[in-house]
Amino acid sequence: MYVVQRNGPRCFLCNETRETNNHLFLHCKFTTQVWNLFFRLTKTTWTMPEHTADLMSCWIRRGGSKSQKKWWRIIPSCIWWTIWKERNGRCFEDKIRSIHDVKWKCLETLFFWCKQNCIEEVEELVDFLGTL
């Protein structure tokens, strides 16, 4: 399953281009679907920057509503963790989950991380997720 290109291995999620940090976590068409889930849910219009560092600097400033700020800041890490686990599952364990399952796992992870970090607005997150 490990396909090598002249410039390095192909992305394990889309198998269309060379896997780089920026491609895997921001621009891969598989990853984009996960990001778009959160953009739709939060009614956020977003233009994806070129680099992950750029995303973090503008993500923190943008944020959701005042009451959503704490869990809003967790979203990129949650997406990246979920994508990294899916990538490694495909790379090392030959396990492939559907995009639907990956999106759901990402939402579960967000909820769990919010509960573990004692984010007071977790009930608001539950209400938010309940609208799905």
C-alpha positions as CSV (number, residue, x, y, z in Angstrom):
1,M,0.0,0.0,0.0
2,Y,3.0,2.3,0.4
3,V,3.3,4.0,-3.0
4,V,6.6,5.9,-3.5
5,Q,6.8,8.8,-5.9
6,R,10.1,10.4,-7.0
7,N,9.4,13.2,-4.5
8,G,8.3,11.0,-1.6
9,P,5.3,8.8,-0.7
10,R,1.8,9.5,-1.9
11,C,-0.8,10.6,0.6
12,F,-2.4,7.6,2.2
13,L,-5.8,9.3,2.4
14,C,-6.2,10.4,-1.3
15,N,-3.4,8.6,-3.0
16,E,-3.2,11.5,-5.5
17,T,-0.2,13.6,-4.5
18,R,2.9,13.6,-2.4
19,E,2.2,13.5,1.3
20,T,3.4,16.6,3.1
21,N,2.4,18.1,6.4
22,N,0.4,20.9,4.7
23,H,-1.2,18.5,2.2
24,L,-2.2,15.9,4.8
25,F,-3.6,18.2,7.4
26,L,-5.0,21.0,5.3
27,H,-5.4,20.3,1.6
28,C,-6.0,16.6,1.1
29,K,-9.5,16.1,-0.4
30,F,-10.2,13.6,2.4
31,T,-9.1,16.0,5.1
32,T,-11.0,18.9,3.5
33,Q,-14.3,17.0,4.0
34,V,-13.6,16.9,7.8
35,W,-12.7,20.6,7.9
36,N,-15.9,21.3,5.9
37,L,-18.0,19.5,8.5
38,F,-16.8,21.9,11.2
39,F,-17.2,24.9,8.9
40,R,-20.8,24.0,8.1
41,L,-21.6,23.2,11.7
42,T,-20.2,26.5,13.0
43,K,-21.5,28.4,9.9
44,T,-18.0,29.6,9.3
45,T,-16.7,30.9,5.9
46,W,-13.1,30.0,5.6
47,T,-10.3,30.0,3.1
48,M,-7.7,27.4,4.0
49,P,-4.2,28.9,4.3
50,E,-1.2,27.3,2.6
51,H,0.6,26.2,5.8
52,T,-0.5,24.7,9.1
53,A,1.3,27.4,11.1
54,D,-0.7,30.1,9.2
55,L,-4.0,28.2,10.1
56,M,-3.2,28.3,13.8
57,S,-2.4,32.0,13.9
58,C,-5.6,33.0,12.1
59,W,-7.8,30.3,13.7
60,I,-7.1,31.5,17.3
61,R,-8.0,35.1,16.3
62,R,-11.1,34.2,14.5
63,G,-12.8,31.8,16.9
64,G,-16.4,31.1,17.4
65,S,-18.8,33.0,19.7
66,K,-17.5,34.1,23.0
67,S,-19.0,31.1,24.8
68,Q,-17.5,28.8,22.1
69,K,-13.9,30.0,22.4
70,K,-12.5,27.2,24.5
71,W,-13.8,24.3,22.4
72,W,-13.2,26.3,19.2
73,R,-9.5,26.3,19.9
74,I,-9.5,22.5,20.2
75,I,-11.0,21.9,16.7
76,P,-7.7,22.0,14.7
77,S,-5.9,19.6,17.0
78,C,-8.9,17.3,17.1
79,I,-9.1,17.2,13.3
80,W,-5.3,16.7,13.0
81,W,-5.3,13.9,15.6
82,T,-8.2,12.1,13.9
83,I,-6.5,12.5,10.4
84,W,-3.2,11.3,11.8
85,K,-4.7,8.2,13.3
86,E,-6.6,7.4,10.1
87,R,-3.4,7.9,8.1
88,N,-1.4,5.6,10.4
89,G,-4.2,3.0,10.4
90,R,-4.0,2.9,6.6
91,C,-0.2,3.0,6.5
92,F,0.7,0.5,9.2
93,E,-2.4,-1.6,9.9
94,D,-4.1,-1.7,6.5
95,K,-7.3,-0.4,8.1
96,I,-9.5,2.0,6.1
97,R,-12.4,3.8,7.6
98,S,-15.0,5.6,5.5
99,I,-15.1,9.4,5.5
100,H,-18.4,9.2,7.5
101,D,-16.7,7.1,10.2
102,V,-13.7,9.5,10.4
103,K,-16.0,12.5,10.7
104,W,-18.0,10.8,13.5
105,K,-14.7,9.9,15.3
106,C,-13.6,13.5,15.1
107,L,-16.8,14.7,16.6
108,E,-16.5,12.1,19.4
109,T,-13.0,13.1,20.1
110,L,-13.9,16.8,20.3
111,F,-16.6,16.0,22.8
112,F,-14.3,13.7,24.9
113,W,-11.5,16.3,24.9
114,C,-13.9,19.0,25.9
115,K,-15.2,16.9,28.8
116,Q,-11.6,16.0,29.9
117,N,-10.6,19.7,29.9
118,C,-13.6,20.6,32.0
119,I,-14.9,23.1,29.5
120,E,-17.9,24.5,31.1
121,E,-19.7,25.1,27.9
122,V,-19.7,21.4,27.1
123,E,-23.5,21.4,27.4
124,E,-23.6,24.0,24.6
125,L,-21.4,21.6,22.6
126,V,-23.8,18.8,23.3
127,D,-26.7,21.0,22.1
128,F,-24.6,21.9,19.1
129,L,-23.9,18.3,18.2
130,G,-27.5,17.4,18.8
131,T,-28.5,19.5,15.9
132,L,-26.7,17.2,13.5
